[in-house]
């Protein structure tokens, strides 16, 4: 391997202290350096003369912030949820910035003793990254939009713009503070790489250093095309291809051809389907389906294997066993759905069990007269059972495997080395603490779903009050998830040598602008999109995530955990998953100590238990195809074409994400919103819909007027 100088990277990860032998430590350091080089993190020193907070940066950044956050908020109502990604903004901002550089006048305006330069110097990588970070903050809107949608559409409470703006800001700012508290624990340590930023840095490097950096010198191979040219070719091909699965031939995205052969067989469609089935055949030609949870090209292979093992065991083995044995009466329902049902297998009508005039409180009499609530097998297993297990597993895992780092963090003293290019004149004045979720996300680029913990607490404290449960969840869980995103941006700022104060100011402006845009679009969509949040909605605007969270808020807020999981109730057995989550990490830890160099050291118990948090509405097809692609590029390609992988892997990830995001926006406004899509109807647009998978056929069918359950 070339030297660090040839690689052109900061020696991130050098001289790490740890219990492993020096040879293993050096090997891990070398792997980190190789990954960082492949991600384009190759700036050996900071150019302090490069301006960051330029006028063109503010104009472009705020423009994308308002437009992009509004557009992405609209797309949160859709499945698949195609969005204008942050990578797309970084890509689109580059030619706009270069155009400003060329055509804007180079004037200097005196302002309160300062000299404001309108168009000073070349549009640089720091400006581009700050635009990206501003967009990144403003685009992460789904969970907040879900809560606003639940309150207004599903519960019928119109609180007004003032309340919606204030509560959204409160949620974001709380998460912002959490990110700051974890800076010294999970952001500055060089051994915590945050693979989620690799696609961002790879694109930034390809755009700003093509032609000025001798890539072939650092990556000696026959692959002579620059990263920029490779990106443009991959982008163009992917953009053109996406018109097929998204518009012309959508069956390519829902490529469940076995279901097409036997469309009326419930069992076949339940096993191989991807709409209401478990997706045993992970085959799709739609990148938005493959990358539904994240780009598989940036995930570490060991994390992919853990997710794949979790998928096979919980979704492909345990879920069918529960379903076909009619556990929890689930055989009368679809095997997978993000809806909850009554004892006639109809969607549960929450309005019949709550008192709207009494603050949406629960009515015991109405509940007894109507029906208990029943969940599909995968919904109950994943959203509740595995979520229960994840909470103690995360705590035990942190104690057993990360207790040294946590102990040092609580004392405000870190034994792990920080990035060499960080200049820290004094120690932190306030000791920092670490959110357990952030440690998992920082190393795997996968989020662990523990929102059920907030639901449990709120369910006991605010029993029978759905709106109180809803907003407790918003401030408790959503703020933490936003904090993860803010912390990731802090890491990106370190990689790109962004001054801390400049980054902080950009983040505050992005938060303010996105809040106004987000609240405005939610209010517009709920009043202007016909049939929104119903199955009759055009182009998939069925509000899948909002409905999932709404159903969960019913369980915890209206019915409450006491009634739902009390002894003798249908789902009481799910509480044993708490015990499983506490025991499993201990067993794996003992095996790791017995064989420290074996495969057990790659087993990640919280990821195995909580890594499938997008199911539902995602299916086994989404996770299976994601895992296959991740292993192909992360293992096969990396081993057999290592130089290609080092030069193009993360660039390819950026190109695919950017092209699909931009193509999705173009197709929506050019075809679906204009009504042109109504004129296209043929076999390729209908075959996957004429199946039991699409109709969500149950295993046991009820006769007219028949009911199931206790």
N, C-alpha and C positions, 0 to 999 in steps of 0.2 A: 504494500500500500504506500502511496506517496506520503511524504512528510506533511506535518501540519501546515508548513508554509506553502507547499504545493497545493494542498487542499484549499487554502485560502479561508480557513475558519478560525474563529476563536477557539482556544483549546478548552472548550466547555466540557466539564467532566473530568479534568485532570486532577490528580492528587486527591482523590476521594478517600476518606477514611471509612473503614468498615471491617467487619469480622472475617471477610473472605480472604483467601490467600492472595498474595500480590499478583500472581499470574492471572487469576480470575479477574482481579480488579483492573489490570491493564487491558485485558480482553474486553471487559465491559466499556472501558474508556474508549478503546478503539472503535467499538461498535457505535457508541454515541457520536463520536466525531464523524464517522462515515454517514450516519443518518442525517446529521446536521448539514454536512456538505451536500448531500443529495437534496436537501430541502432548500438549498440556496442561502443558507446562513453562512456567508463567506466574507463578511466585512471585518478585516483584521483590526481596524481602528476607526474611531469616529471622526468624521469631518465636522468640527464644531462651527465651521463657517456656513454650513448648509442652513438656510432659513426654514423654519417649520410653520409658524403661524402667519402665513402670507394671506393677502386678501383673496387671491384666487383659491387658496385652500378652503377658506371660509365660505366663499360663494358656491363652489362645487360641492363641498361637504354638506352644507345646509340644504342645498337643492336636492341632493340624493337622499338626505335624511327625511325630508318631508315627503318626497315622491315615493321612495322605497318603503318606508315604514307604512305609509298608507296602502300601497299595493300589497305588501305582505300581510297586512291585517286583513285585507279582503280575501286573500288566499287561505287564511286560517279556517275559513268556512268550507273549504273544498277538500275532497279526497280523490286522488293523491294531491297533497298540498304542495304544488309547485310554487316556488317563490323566486323573487329577484334576490339572489344570494349576495352576501357580502363580497365574495370573490368576483361576482359579475360587476359590482360597483367599482372594485379596484381596477378591473379591466377596462370598464367604460370611462373611468375617471382619467386614465392615462392619455388617450387621444384628446380629451377635452382640456386637460392640463397643458398638453403640448400646443394645442391651438391657442390657448390663452398666452402661453409663452411667446408665441410667434406674432399674434395679432394685437394683443393689448398694448397700449402705450406704456413706456417705462417712465412714469411720472412719480414724483415724490411730493407728498402732501404733508405740510406741518400740522400736527394735531396734539394740542396740549403739551407742547414741549418735546413731542416725539416726532420722528420723521417716518411717515407711512409710505412704503414703497409699493406701488401698485403691481409692478411686474418685474421683480428683481431676480435676476439669474435664471438658470434652467429649472424647469419643473422636476423636482428630485424625488427620490424614493421616500424620504421622510414625509413630505407633503402627501404623497399617495397613501402611505400607511395611515396617516392621521385621518384622511378621508374615509379609508376603510374602517378604522376604529369607530368613527362617528356613526357610520352606517351599521356597524356591527351592534352597537348599543341600541340603535333605533329599530333595527330589524327584528330583534328578539322579542316579539310581541305576542306569540300565540297564547301563552298561559293567561296573560292579563286580558286579552281579547275574549278568551273562553269564559272567564269569570264575569265580565261585563255582559256577554251574550246570555249566560245562564240567568243572571239576575233579570235582565230585561225581557228576553224572549220566553224562556222556560218558566220563570216565576212571575212574569208580568209586572215587575216593579220598575218604574221609570223614575230614577232618583235625580235626573237632571245632569247637565254637563258639568256643573261645578263639583258635584260629588265625584263624578267619574274621573275628572282630571286630578283632583286631590288624592283620591285613593290610588290611582295609577302611579302618580309621582311618589307617594309614600312607599309603595311596594318597591319601586325601582331604587329609590335612595337608600332604603334599608339594605337591599342587596349590595349596593355600592359600598356601604360601610363595611359589610362582611368581607368584601374583597380586599379592602385595605387592611383589615385585621389579619388576614392570612398571608400577607405579602412576604414576610420573612420566612414563613414556614413552607409554602408550596410554590412560590413564584421565583424567589431569588436562588434557591438551591439549584446547582447546575445539573444534578443527577435526575431531577424531575423535568422531563423534556417538554411536556404538553404537546403530544403529536397532532392535536387539532389545529395547530398554527402552521404546520409544515406546508400545507397547500397554499396558505397565504404568503409565506415567505418565498416559496418556489416561484409563484407568479410574480411577485414583486421583483425578484432577482432577474427573471426572464425579461421583464418589461424594461428595466432600468439599466441593466448591465450587459445586454446583448451587444456584441461588437466592441465593448470596452473591456470585457474580461475574457481572457483566453480560456474558454471552457475546455477545449481539447487538451490543454496543458495539464489541467487538474484531473481530467477524466480521459486517460489515454485509451482510445478505442477506435474502431472503424466508424463509430456513430459521429458523423461530422456536422450534422444539422444543429444549429444553435437551439437552445431551449425556447427562445422566442419563436423561431420558425416552426418548431415542433408544436408549440402551443397553438399557433394560428391554424396549422393544418388539422390538428385534432379537433379544434373548436369548430371549424367549418364543416368537417365531416359529421360530427355529432349533432350540430345544429340542423343540418339537412336530414339526418336520420330520424330525429325526434318527431318530425312531422308525421311519420308513419304510425308509431304507437300512440301518439297523442291525438291524432285526428283521422288520418286516412285509413289506418289498419290497427285499431285499438286492441284487437285480439292478440297482437304481438306482445302487448303489455300484460294481458291476462291470458298467458299462453298455457292454459290448462287443457291441453288437447285430449287427455284421457276423459275428461268430463264431456268434451264435445262428442266423443264416440258413444258414450252411454249417458246422455243428458238427464235421464229421469231416474237414475239409480241413486237413492239417498246416500248409501254407504260409499260408493265410489266418489261422489261429489264431496262428501264430508271429509274424506281422506286426502283427495288430490286437489280440491278446490282451493281458491285463494281469496274468495269473497266471504264465504261463511264456512269454509273448510280449513283444515290445519296446514295445507300446502306441502304435502309430502314430496311433491315434485318441484324443487326449487328452480324453475326455469322461466325466465322472462327476458324480453329483449328491450325493456324500457329502463333506462338508467335511473329515472325517478323512482322506480320500484326497487331497484337494486340498492340505491343509496338512500332509501327512505329513512333509515336511522342515522346514517352518516356515511361519508365516503369510505368504502372498504380499502382503498389504496393507502390510507394514512394510518389505519389501525395496526397495532403491533400483532404479529402472528399469534403469539401466546394468548392475547386477549380474544382473537377470533376463535381460537380453538376452545377456549372456555365458553364462549357464547354458543358455538356449535354443539358442544357437549350438553349444554343446558337446553338447547332447542330439541335435540334428539331425545333426551330423557324426559323432560317435562311436557313438551308439546306432542312429540311423536309417539311416546310410550304411555306416560301417565294419563294425559288428557283422554285419549281414546279408551283406556281402561276404565276411567271414571264414567265416561259418556255411555259406553255400550253396556255397562253394568247398571245404568240408570241411577247412579249415585246422585243424590240431591234432586231426583226427578229430572235430571238434565236431559234424558233421552227424549223428552217431549219438546225440547227446544233445539235450536240450531247448536251445533257443537261449538261454534264460535260466533260471537256477535258482541257489539258494544252497547246493546240494549239490554234492559232487564224486563222480566215478564210476569204476568199474573198466572193464576191457575187454569186459564183457558189457552195458554200459550200466546196470548196477545201482549203487545207492548204495554208495560205497566203504566197506568194512568194516575200519576201522582196527585192530580187535582182532586181525586176522590177521597184522599186520606189526610188532607191538610185543610186547615181553616184559614182561608186567605184574609178574612176580615180581622183575624186575631193574630196578625203578624206571622202568617205562614207557620203556625204551630201544628203539631201532630194531633190527630183525632183517633183515639183508641177505638171508639165505636164504629167510625167509618172504616177503619182498617179491618176490623173483625167482620164487618158486613161485606167488604169487597174481596180481598185476597191477600195471602202472604206474598212476599216478593221472592222471585226465583231468578237465578242467574245461569247463563250457559257455563259449561264445564270449564273452558279455558278462561273465561272471565273470572269465575270464582277462584280457580287455582292460581292464576297469575296476578290479578289485581289485589287479591286478599291473602291467599295462602303464602305465596312466595314473598309478598310484601311484608307479611308478618315475620317470615324467616329472615329477611334481609336486615331488619332492625337490630336484633341481637347479634347476628353474624357480623355486621359491620363493627359493632362495639368490641366484640371478642377478637376479631381479626386485627383491629387497630391495637388492642392491648398486647396481643401475642407477638405480632410481627412488626409493629411500628411504635412500640412503647418507648424505645430509646429516643427516636425523633420527637415524639410527643412530649416526653419529659423535658428534653432540651428546649422545646418550643415554649412550654409553659414558664420556663425560667428565663426566657428571652435570650437563650444562648444556643446557637446552632453549631454543631460539630461538623456538619457537611459544608463543603466549600461553596461559596457563591461564585457567580460568573466573574471571570478575571477582569472584564472590562468595567465592572461596577466600581465606582469610587465611593466608598463609605467612610467618611471621616470620623463619624461617631457611631456608637451603638444605638440601636433603637431605644427611644425614650420610654416606650410602652411595651411590655411583653405581649407577644402575639399568641393567638390560639388557632387551631386548625379545624376546619369542618371536615368530618370524615369523608363526606361525599367528594370534596375537592381532591383529596388524595387519590381516589379511584379515577376521577375524571382526568386529572393531570397526568396519569400514567397510561390510561387506556383509550382516552377520547370517547368514553361511553358513560352515560349518566345512570346512576342507580336511583330507582324510584322508591322513595320512602314517604311519599305524600300521605300514605295511610296512617303514619304516626301522628301527623297533624289532625287527620280526621278522627282518630281515636280520642285524642285529648279533647278536641272540640265536641265530639259526640257525648262525652261524659259531662263536660262542663256546661255545654249549651244544649242539653238533651231536648229534642223536639223542636228546635229552632233552626230551620234550614239556612236562613240568610246569615245568622251568626256563624254557623259552621262554614259557610262559603267564604266569608271574609277572614275568618281565622286561618283557613287554608291559604288564602291569598297572601296574607302577611307572613305566615309561618313557612310555607313550602316554596311558593313562587319567588319570594325574595331570595331564598337560598339558591335556587336555580339561576336567577339572574346574577347573583354574586359569583357563581362559577364562570359565567360569561365575562364578567368584569375582570376577574382574576386572570382569565386566559388572555385578555387584552393587555393586562399588565406584563405578562410574559412576552407577548409580541412586542411591546414597547421596549423591553430589555434587549431582545434579539436585534431590534432595529435601531438601538441607541437613541430613543426618543427621550428628550428631557422630561422629568417627572411632572413638572408644573405645566408644561405644554400639554401633556397627555391628560392631566386632570381637568384642565380648562375645556379641552375638546370633548371630554366625556360629559361634563356638565351641560354644555350646549346641546350635544346630541340627545341627552335625556329630555331636556325641555322641549325641543322641537318634535321629537318622536311622540311624546305624550299627546300633544295637540293633534297631530296627524292621526294617531291611532284612535283616539276617542271620536274624532270626526268621522272616520271611515266606518267604525262599528255602528254608529247611529245611522249613517247613510245606507249601509248594506241591509240592516234589519228592516228598513222601510222601502227599499227600492228593488231588491232582488226577489222576483216572484217565487213563492214556495220555499223560501230559504229555510234550512234546517228540517226539511221533510224529504222523503224519498222522491218526491215529484220535482225537486229543485233541478234547474238546468245545470249541466256540466259538473255534476257532482258536488254542488254546494249544499251538502247535507249536514254540515257542522259535526263531523265525527268526534273530534276531541271534546268539543263543548258538550255533546250528548253523553260521552263517557264520564266526564266530570260531573255532569248533572245527575246521572244515575248514581254515582258514588255519593254525591251530596244528599241524595234521597235516603240512601242506606244509613249514612252516619248522622245526617241532620234531622230528617223527619222520623224515621223508624228508630234509629239510635243503636249503638253497639250492645246495650243491655238486652234489648229484645231480639236482636238479630243473631247474637252469638252466645246467648245464655245457655246453660245446661238444658238439654232436651230439644233445643232448636235445630233446624235443618243444618245449619252451617257451623254448629258448635265444634265439630272436629277440626276445622281449620285453625283453631287456636293452638293445636299441637305443633303447628309450624314454628311458633315461637321457640319451643323446645328444640326443634330440629336446627334452627338457626343458631342456637347457643352451643349445641354439641358438635356440629359438623366442622366448624373452624378448628376446634381442639383436636379432633381426629386427624385432620389434614396437617396441622402443625406438628403433631407427634411423628407423622410419617416423614415430614420434611426434615426433622431433626435426626431421624434414623437414617435417611438417605438424602443428605443435603445436595448431592450432585445429580439426583435422579429427576424424573419428570414431575415429581410431586412439587418441586420448587416453582413450577409454572402454574400450579393450580391456584385459582383466585376464587375463594368461596363466595364473597359478596357478589362478584360478577356472575358466578354460576347460578346464584339464587335470584339476583335482582336485575340481570342484564336484559331480560325480555320485556322491559317495561312498556314497549310500544304495542304489545299484543294485549287486547285489541286496541285500535282497529287494524294494525298491521297483522300479517299472517306469517305462517312458516315459510311461505315463498319469499317474502321480503327478507327475513333473517337468513334463510338457507342460501339464496342467491348472493346475498351480501357476504356470507362466510366463504362460499366457493370462490368468488372473485378475490376476496381478501387473501385467501391461501394461495391462489394461483400466482398473484403478483408478489405477495410477501414471502413466499417460500420458493415456488418453482422458478419464477422469473428471476428472483433475486439470486438464486443459486446458479442457474444456467446462463443468465445474461446479466451478470452483476454490474458491469459498466453501463449497460442500458438502463438498469434500474436506478443506479446512482444519478444518472443524468436526467432521466425523463419521467420517473414514476410519479413524483409529486406534481410535476407539470401536467401530466396526463390527468391526474385527479382534478386539478384546477380547471383544465380545459373542458372536461366532461360536466363538471358542476356549473361552470359559467354558461356553456352552450345550452344546456337543458333549461336553466333558469331563464335565459333571455328568449329562447325559442318558445317556452311555455307562455311567457307574457305576450309575445307576438301572436301566437296562435289563438290565445284567448280573445284578444281584442280584435284581431283580423277575421276570425272565423266564428267563434262561439258567441261573443257579445253582439256581433253584427247580425247574427241569425243565419249565416251561411251554412253552418253545420247541419241545419235541418234538411238540407237538400241532398245530403250524403247518407245513403242507407244501402248497405249491401251485406253479404255474408260476413265479411271481416269486421263489420261494426255491430253485428247481432249475435254471432254464434256463441260467444261466451255468456251472453245474457239469457239465452234459451236453455238454461241448465238449472238443476236443483241447487247448484252452488250459488247462483245469483238469486234464486228464490228462497234460499235458506230453508230447505226442507228438513224437518226433524226426522229422527230415527223411528219414534213412535208417534203415529198420527192420531189425534183425538177425533172422535165422532162429533157431529153437531150437538152442541149443548153439553158435552162431556167436560169434566174437570179432573185435574190430577192433584196430588199432594195430600197433606194430612187433613 
